[in-house]
Amino acid sequence: MLKKISLITIFAFNSFLVAEDLKPIVQVGYDFGGTTLATVEHDGYYDSGMNRIRAGQGLSFEMGAVVDSPNLELQFLVGYRFDSDSASNGEVTWDTVPFTALAMFKSRRWKMGGGLTYHLNPLLSGSFKGYDENGDYFNDEADDEYEDAVGGVLQMQYRATNNLSIGVKGTFIECKLKKDNAVTAEGNSIGVNISYTFGERSRFR
């Protein structure tokens, strides 16, 4: 009986994948927002001002798989997101590896839904060395490791073609500093993305 049920389950799962069509996907995006983790001062003639490295901000590259059906699309993505800035005396980088699973309901050219994201190894790293305005030497270093974190994602995309989608995404997540859990970095952000799904001839809808 157990063997028969297992075979039926495997057959049903395989049939689902074939019927719903499993396709590769790549996605590029940029997010804005979150807690300020570091500031970088630029004092050059052509480049002046203050830039902020934020916990929810950065450029992301993702790839994975899509399970597609007429009314529902499931996305499973893994990627790399980072935000970096540099000055004449050093640089700083904030990066993480996000794993994301989304369920997107489809209505004509639109897809909307949400899911979960897991951020692996969030890290703020970098160093700045030099002399301040008083002539004193300084060496500011950052090596802040944060704990892995789970958050939520809401996303809406417009299908420009069968393969190409353009959308907006909201992420809600908070990371805790490993050496002091009282220190947190809110990664709440809003972003834009472009995704391309392979396996079907691209044409405008």
Solvent accessible surface area in square Angstrom, and as a share of the most:
residue,aa,sasa,rsa
1,M,172,0.77
2,L,145,0.72
3,K,157,0.66
4,K,128,0.54
5,I,84,0.43
6,S,58,0.37
7,L,104,0.52
8,I,105,0.53
9,T,82,0.48
10,I,100,0.51
11,F,146,0.61
12,A,56,0.43
13,F,122,0.51
14,N,77,0.40
15,S,47,0.30
16,F,86,0.36
17,L,47,0.23
18,V,125,0.72
19,A,80,0.62
20,E,34,0.15
21,D,66,0.34
22,L,94,0.47
23,K,16,0.07
24,P,76,0.48
25,I,2,0.01
26,V,59,0.34
27,Q,5,0.02
28,V,69,0.40
29,G,10,0.09
30,Y,68,0.26
31,D,4,0.02
32,F,109,0.45
33,G,24,0.23
34,G,24,0.23
35,T,52,0.30
36,T,53,0.31
37,L,34,0.17
38,A,24,0.19
39,T,73,0.43
40,V,2,0.01
41,E,113,0.51
42,H,21,0.09
43,D,121,0.62
44,G,37,0.36
45,Y,199,0.76
46,Y,205,0.78
47,D,77,0.40
48,S,87,0.56
49,G,42,0.40
50,M,98,0.44
51,N,69,0.35
52,R,117,0.43
53,I,3,0.02
54,R,76,0.28
55,A,2,0.02
56,G,0,0.00
57,Q,31,0.14
58,G,0,0.00
59,L,57,0.28
60,S,5,0.03
61,F,101,0.42
62,E,13,0.06
63,M,123,0.55
64,G,27,0.26
65,A,30,0.23
66,V,1,0.00
67,V,11,0.06
68,D,22,0.11
69,S,23,0.15
70,P,114,0.72
71,N,108,0.56
72,L,59,0.29
73,E,8,0.03
74,L,43,0.21
75,Q,1,0.00
76,F,98,0.41
77,L,9,0.04
78,V,58,0.33
79,G,13,0.12
80,Y,92,0.35
81,R,12,0.05
82,F,61,0.26
83,D,15,0.08
84,S,53,0.34
85,D,25,0.13
86,S,56,0.36
87,A,27,0.21
88,S,120,0.77
89,N,59,0.30
90,G,23,0.22
91,E,98,0.44
92,V,4,0.03
93,T,34,0.19
94,W,5,0.02
95,D,31,0.16
96,T,3,0.02
97,V,44,0.25
98,P,9,0.05
99,F,88,0.37
100,T,14,0.08
101,A,42,0.33
102,L,8,0.04
103,A,35,0.27
104,M,0,0.00
105,F,130,0.54
106,K,31,0.13
107,S,70,0.45
108,R,213,0.78
109,R,103,0.38
110,W,110,0.38
111,K,4,0.02
112,M,89,0.40
113,G,22,0.21
114,G,21,0.20
115,G,27,0.26
116,L,116,0.58
117,T,4,0.02
118,Y,87,0.33
119,H,9,0.04
120,L,55,0.27
121,N,92,0.47
122,P,2,0.01
123,L,52,0.26
124,L,8,0.04
125,S,38,0.25
126,G,24,0.23
127,S,39,0.25
128,F,35,0.15
129,K,98,0.41
130,G,18,0.17
131,Y,153,0.58
132,D,60,0.31
133,E,170,0.76
134,N,121,0.62
135,G,49,0.48
136,D,84,0.44
137,Y,127,0.48
138,F,57,0.24
139,N,73,0.37
140,D,88,0.46
141,E,125,0.56
142,A,26,0.20
143,D,104,0.54
144,D,33,0.17
145,E,88,0.39
146,Y,10,0.04
147,E,64,0.29
148,D,57,0.30
149,A,11,0.09
150,V,96,0.55
151,G,10,0.10
152,G,22,0.21
153,V,7,0.04
154,L,112,0.56
155,Q,7,0.03
156,M,79,0.35
157,Q,1,0.00
158,Y,63,0.24
159,R,22,0.08
160,A,22,0.17
161,T,9,0.05
162,N,13,0.07
163,N,5,0.02
164,L,58,0.29
165,S,4,0.03
166,I,85,0.43
167,G,8,0.08
168,V,65,0.38
169,K,32,0.13
170,G,14,0.13
171,T,5,0.03
172,F,109,0.45
173,I,9,0.05
174,E,80,0.36
175,C,4,0.02
176,K,92,0.39
177,L,13,0.07
178,K,107,0.45
179,K,158,0.67
180,D,63,0.33
181,N,72,0.37
182,A,93,0.72
183,V,65,0.37
184,T,53,0.31
185,A,0,0.00
186,E,83,0.37
187,G,2,0.02
188,N,65,0.33
189,S,14,0.09
190,I,114,0.58
191,G,3,0.03
192,V,83,0.48
193,N,6,0.03
194,I,92,0.46
195,S,2,0.01
196,Y,75,0.28
197,T,18,0.11
198,F,92,0.38
199,G,68,0.65
200,E,72,0.33
201,R,201,0.73
202,S,52,0.34
203,R,144,0.52
204,F,166,0.69
205,R,113,0.41
